Amino acid sequence: MLSRDFAIQRARGIIAEIENLKDEDFPYDHSRLALDELEERVRLRLDLLLNVTADDELDDVNRICRESLEQNFKLLPLLGFIVRSTHVRNSFEIFWPLLRLARQVLGDDVKLILSSEWWFSPHVYRPASELPDYVLLGFPASESSNPLLIPLAGHEFGHTTWQRHSLREKYAGKIQDRLLDAADSRSKDYLDQFGSGPERRVLAIDNLYPALECALRQAEETFCDFFGVRLFGIAYLHAFAYLVTPGGTTRDANYPSLNVRIANLEKVARHMKFSPPASYSNWFRNDVNRFGVKDQFLVDLADEAATHIADELLNEALDIAHKASVPTCTQSRLDKVKKAFSILTPATGIGDLVSIFTAAWEMYYQKELWRDVVRKEAEDERESLRLSILNELVLKSIEIAEYEQRVQKVSHGS
């Protein structure tokens, strides 16, 4: 049974690699715990392979070998992510505050692995059977030491929240109904694409399945944007702009169009009683659609269905964060951080991340900030030094906030 022999060798190779990775110097236990859990899963699969005999049905043997192969495809990227969590490019100062926030909104059983990725977008591995209690949060390697992008973690926490609260299942029926209604309103276009009218509902559901899947993914991304703004306030809008502007790239249909995303960000900002940056929508150019006629029709229907429930998704995000008692930025804490930063000292007595990041982004745009400190530098180095100082103040303030949290916890005997 050659396939069995190959599968056994491959599984042993994965186990050997995990054992090698355990020699890494992990800054936090969660990375090492994840390796232990992944190794246990591979060993269970290896035991199944070792128990296969020549008397077993060929279909069963092939199924066991195929499942082992699929496990390898899933695990190797996770192992790479875990080993990158040891790299000094990561901002380790943010780990404990982000873990506390994750547990606040997702539950005390959550574990966090903070790492870097080799694509230019923050990313979270969706909750998977391999590591169901982990949030695996990755930032672009070139930006992983830039703390001003940390607010984008709010969006990534939103993906895990979406799954933990079964929101896909909650909204699937509403989205499907809206898709069918939208198809009815464009019955001629539907007929042109599918050769029969949308009044045949069962057949229409099958035909519109790609649009349903697309709308559900758009709804999830919309919820995550709302959730990110609720967790990090206006700092989320600035971090989003840093990563995306000017836009104008080819549209991914699994996301709302960029102009819709910006309108949603401005909507939640106003709902939370703070003003978006001046002319924020003008910072962006909308994505370019490159779909064929049929795909464009399906995307249009998906857009309408996802937009239809946007207000419900906003209320859902706000309600979940409110029940978790996630703090919002207050003017007094914001002023306190800004005052400390202006005299080149970390902020103390703040207690939340959102105020620190909100102040940091306000000061990011103050090009004359610390002019006396950086005036001796060459002109082209002044801005780089100013931003380096700002980043360091942010990270030190986060460290102090974490220390104060722990002292407070001890003093209260908990």
C-alpha positions in Angstrom: 0.0 0.0 0.0 2.2 2.7 -1.4 -0.2 5.6 -0.5 -0.2 4.5 3.1 3.6 4.4 3.2 3.9 7.8 1.7 1.3 9.2 4.1 3.1 7.8 7.1 6.4 9.3 6.0 4.7 12.7 5.4 3.1 12.6 8.8 6.4 11.8 10.5 8.0 14.6 8.6 5.4 17.1 10.0 6.0 15.8 13.6 9.7 16.1 13.2 9.3 19.7 12.0 7.1 20.5 15.0 9.7 19.0 17.3 12.3 21.2 15.7 10.2 24.3 16.1 9.8 23.7 19.8 13.4 24.7 20.2 12.5 28.3 19.2 12.6 31.0 21.8 8.9 31.7 22.1 8.0 35.0 23.8 4.6 33.7 24.9 3.3 30.3 25.9 0.4 30.3 23.4 2.7 29.7 20.4 4.2 26.6 22.2 0.8 25.4 23.3 -0.4 25.6 19.7 2.5 23.4 18.6 1.6 20.8 21.2 -2.0 20.8 20.1 -1.0 20.5 16.4 1.4 17.7 17.1 -1.2 15.8 19.0 -3.5 16.0 16.0 -0.9 14.7 13.6 0.0 11.8 16.0 -3.6 10.8 16.1 -3.7 10.8 12.4 -0.5 8.8 12.2 -1.9 6.2 14.6 -4.8 5.7 12.1 -2.3 5.2 9.3 -0.2 2.8 11.3 -3.3 0.7 12.0 -4.2 0.3 8.4 -3.7 -3.2 7.1 -3.9 -5.0 3.8 -7.3 -6.4 4.9 -8.9 -3.0 4.9 -11.1 -1.8 2.1 -9.2 0.2 -0.5 -11.7 3.1 -0.3 -11.1 3.3 3.5 -7.4 3.3 3.1 -7.5 6.0 0.5 -9.8 8.1 2.6 -7.5 7.9 5.6 -4.5 8.8 3.5 -6.3 11.6 1.8 -7.4 13.1 5.2 -3.8 13.0 6.3 -2.7 14.8 3.2 -5.3 17.4 3.6 -4.1 17.9 7.2 -0.6 18.5 6.0 -1.8 21.3 3.6 -3.6 23.0 6.5 -0.9 22.6 9.1 2.2 23.8 7.3 1.1 27.4 6.9 0.0 27.4 10.5 3.5 26.2 11.6 5.1 28.9 9.5 2.8 31.5 11.1 3.7 30.2 14.6 7.5 30.3 14.0 7.2 33.9 12.7 5.6 34.9 16.0 9.1 34.6 17.5 10.7 37.2 15.2 11.8 40.5 16.8 10.0 42.5 14.0 6.8 41.9 16.0 5.7 44.4 18.5 5.6 42.1 21.6 4.5 45.0 23.8 1.0 44.8 22.3 0.5 41.1 22.9 -1.0 41.2 26.4 -3.3 44.2 25.8 -4.6 42.6 22.6 -5.1 39.3 24.4 -7.1 41.0 27.1 -9.2 42.7 24.5 -9.7 39.4 22.6 -10.8 37.7 25.8 -13.1 40.6 26.7 -15.1 40.2 23.4 -14.6 36.5 22.7 -14.3 34.7 26.0 -11.7 33.7 28.6 -10.8 30.6 26.7 -9.2 32.5 23.8 -5.5 32.2 23.1 -3.6 34.7 20.9 -0.7 34.3 18.5 0.6 37.6 17.1 2.8 37.2 14.0 3.8 38.6 10.7 2.5 37.7 7.2 4.0 38.1 3.7 1.1 39.8 2.1 0.2 43.5 2.5 -2.9 43.1 4.6 -3.6 42.2 8.2 -5.0 38.7 8.3 -6.6 36.3 10.8 -6.7 32.6 10.2 -10.4 31.8 10.5 -11.2 29.6 13.5 -10.4 26.1 12.4 -10.7 22.7 13.8 -6.9 22.5 14.2 -6.8 25.4 16.7 -10.4 26.3 17.5 -9.7 28.4 20.6 -6.9 30.5 19.1 -6.9 33.9 17.4 -4.0 33.9 14.9 -3.4 37.6 14.0 -0.9 38.5 11.4 0.3 41.9 10.2 2.3 42.7 7.0 5.9 41.9 7.8 7.0 45.4 6.5 4.5 47.0 9.0 4.5 44.5 11.9 6.6 46.9 14.0 4.3 49.9 13.2 2.0 50.2 16.2 -0.3 52.7 14.5 -1.7 49.8 12.5 -2.7 47.8 15.6 -6.3 49.2 15.4 -6.8 47.0 12.3 -6.8 44.1 14.7 -10.4 45.2 15.5 -11.4 44.1 12.1 -9.7 40.7 12.4 -11.2 40.1 15.9 -14.5 40.8 14.1 -14.0 37.6 11.9 -13.7 35.4 15.0 -16.6 37.2 16.6 -18.7 36.6 13.5 -18.0 32.9 13.8 -18.4 32.6 17.5 -21.8 34.3 17.4 -22.9 32.2 14.4 -23.8 35.4 12.5 -23.5 33.8 9.1 -26.3 31.4 10.0 -28.3 34.3 11.6 -28.3 36.4 8.5 -28.2 33.8 5.7 -32.0 33.6 5.4 -32.5 37.4 5.2 -29.8 37.7 2.6 -31.3 34.9 0.5 -34.7 36.4 0.6 -33.3 39.8 -0.5 -31.4 38.2 -3.3 -34.6 36.6 -4.6 -36.5 39.9 -4.3 -33.7 41.6 -6.2 -33.7 39.0 -8.9 -37.5 39.5 -9.2 -37.0 43.2 -9.7 -34.5 42.5 -12.5 -36.4 39.6 -14.0 -35.3 40.4 -17.6 -31.6 40.4 -16.7 -32.2 37.2 -14.8 -33.9 35.6 -17.8 -31.0 36.7 -20.0 -28.5 35.0 -17.8 -30.3 31.8 -16.8 -32.9 31.2 -19.5 -35.9 31.0 -17.1 -37.6 33.5 -14.8 -36.8 33.9 -11.1 -40.3 33.0 -10.1 -39.1 29.4 -10.0 -37.7 29.9 -6.5 -36.0 26.6 -5.9 -34.1 26.8 -9.2 -33.4 30.5 -8.6 -31.7 29.7 -5.2 -29.4 27.3 -7.0 -28.6 29.8 -9.7 -28.0 32.6 -7.2 -25.8 30.5 -4.9 -22.6 32.4 -6.0 -24.3 35.7 -5.2 -25.5 34.3 -1.8 -22.0 33.3 -0.9 -20.6 36.6 -2.1 -23.2 38.6 -0.1 -22.5 36.6 3.0 -18.8 37.3 2.8 -19.5 41.0 2.1 -21.8 41.0 5.2 -19.0 39.6 7.3 -16.5 42.2 6.1 -19.0 44.9 6.8 -19.6 43.6 10.3 -15.8 43.5 10.8 -15.4 47.1 9.7 -18.1 48.2 12.1 -16.6 46.1 14.9 -13.1 47.6 14.2 -14.4 51.1 14.5 -16.3 50.3 17.7 -13.2 48.8 19.3 -10.7 51.5 18.2 -12.7 54.5 17.2 -11.3 57.0 14.7 -7.9 55.4 14.9 -9.4 52.5 12.9 -10.3 54.9 10.1 -6.8 56.3 9.9 -5.1 52.9 10.0 -7.5 51.7 7.3 -6.6 54.7 5.1 -2.9 54.1 5.7 -3.2 50.6 4.3 -5.6 51.2 1.5 -5.3 54.7 0.0 -5.8 55.7 -2.7 -7.6 52.5 -3.7 -8.6 52.2 -7.4 -7.4 48.6 -7.6 -9.4 45.6 -9.1 -12.3 44.9 -6.9 -12.6 41.7 -4.9 -16.4 40.8 -5.0 -16.1 39.2 -1.5 -15.7 42.8 -0.1 -18.2 45.6 -0.5 -17.0 48.2 -3.0 -14.5 50.6 -1.5 -16.9 53.6 -1.7 -19.5 51.5 0.2 -16.9 50.5 2.9 -15.9 54.2 3.3 -19.6 55.2 3.6 -20.0 52.5 6.3 -17.0 53.7 8.2 -18.3 57.2 8.2 -21.7 55.9 9.3 -20.5 54.1 12.4 -18.2 57.1 13.2 -21.2 59.4 13.3 -23.2 56.9 15.2 -20.5 56.9 17.8 -20.6 60.7 18.0 -17.2 61.4 16.5 -16.4 63.0 13.2 -14.6 61.2 10.4 -11.4 62.9 9.1 -12.2 65.9 7.0 -13.0 64.9 3.4 -12.3 61.3 4.3 -14.1 59.8 1.3 -12.0 62.0 -1.0 -8.9 60.2 0.1 -10.0 57.1 -1.9 -10.8 56.1 -5.4 -13.3 53.4 -5.9 -12.3 49.9 -7.1 -12.4 48.9 -10.7 -14.9 46.2 -11.7 -13.5 43.7 -14.1 -16.4 41.2 -14.1 -18.1 39.6 -17.1 -21.8 40.3 -17.7 -23.1 37.3 -15.7 -20.7 37.8 -12.8 -21.5 41.5 -12.7 -25.2 40.7 -12.5 -24.6 38.4 -9.6 -22.3 40.9 -7.8 -24.9 43.6 -8.2 -27.4 41.4 -6.5 -25.0 40.5 -3.8 -24.2 44.2 -3.2 -27.8 45.0 -2.8 -28.5 42.1 -0.4 -25.5 42.9 1.8 -26.3 46.6 1.8 -29.8 45.8 2.8 -28.8 44.4 6.2 -25.9 46.9 6.9 -27.8 48.7 9.7 -28.6 45.4 11.4 -24.9 44.5 11.2 -24.0 47.8 12.7 -26.3 47.3 15.6 -25.0 43.7 16.1 -21.4 45.0 16.3 -22.2 47.8 18.7 -24.3 45.5 20.9 -21.7 42.8 21.2 -19.0 45.3 22.1 -21.3 47.0 24.6 -22.1 43.7 26.3 -18.4 43.1 26.6 -17.9 46.5 28.2 -15.3 47.6 25.6 -14.3 51.2 26.5 -14.5 54.1 24.1 -12.2 57.1 23.9 -13.0 60.0 26.2 -11.8 63.5 25.7 -10.2 63.6 29.1 -8.0 60.5 28.5 -7.3 61.7 24.9 -6.0 65.1 26.2 -3.9 63.3 28.9 -2.2 61.2 26.3 -1.6 64.1 23.9 -0.1 66.2 26.7 2.3 63.4 27.7 3.3 62.8 24.1 3.9 66.5 23.5 6.6 66.5 26.2 8.1 63.3 25.0 6.9 61.1 27.8 4.7 58.0 27.7 1.2 58.3 28.9 0.2 57.0 32.3 -3.1 56.3 34.0 -5.0 55.7 30.7 -6.1 52.1 31.0 -7.4 51.6 27.4 -5.9 51.2 24.0 -8.3 53.3 22.0 -7.3 56.6 23.7 -3.6 55.9 23.1 -4.1 55.2 19.4 -6.5 58.0 18.9 -4.0 60.5 20.3 -1.2 58.9 18.3 -3.0 59.3 15.0 -3.9 62.9 15.8 -0.2 63.6 16.4 0.9 61.7 13.4 -0.4 64.5 11.2 1.4 67.3 13.2 4.4 67.7 11.0 6.0 70.3 13.3 5.7 68.1 16.4 9.0 67.9 18.3 10.6 70.3 15.8 13.3 71.3 18.3 14.2 67.7 18.9 14.7 66.7 15.3 16.0 70.0 13.9 19.6 68.9 13.9 18.8 65.9 11.6 19.0 66.1 7.8 15.8 67.3 6.3 14.9 64.0 4.7 15.5 62.2 8.1 13.4 64.5 10.3 10.1 62.9 9.5 11.4 59.4 9.9 12.8 60.3 13.3 9.6 62.0 14.4 7.5 58.9 13.5 10.1 56.7 15.2 9.7 58.8 18.4 5.9 58.6 18.1 5.9 54.8 17.7 8.2 54.4 20.7 5.9 56.6 22.8 2.9 54.5 21.8 4.6 51.2 22.6 5.9 52.5 26.0 2.5 53.8 26.9 1.0 50.4 26.1 3.6 48.7 28.3 2.8 51.1 31.2 -1.0 50.6 30.7 -0.4 46.8 31.0 1.8 47.2 34.1 -0.9 49.4 35.7 -3.6 46.8 34.8 -1.6 44.1 36.6 -0.9 46.2 39.6 -4.5 47.1 39.9 -5.5 43.5 39.6 -3.1 42.5 42.4 -4.2 45.3 44.7 -7.8 44.2 44.3 -6.8 40.7 45.3 -7.9 39.1 42.0 
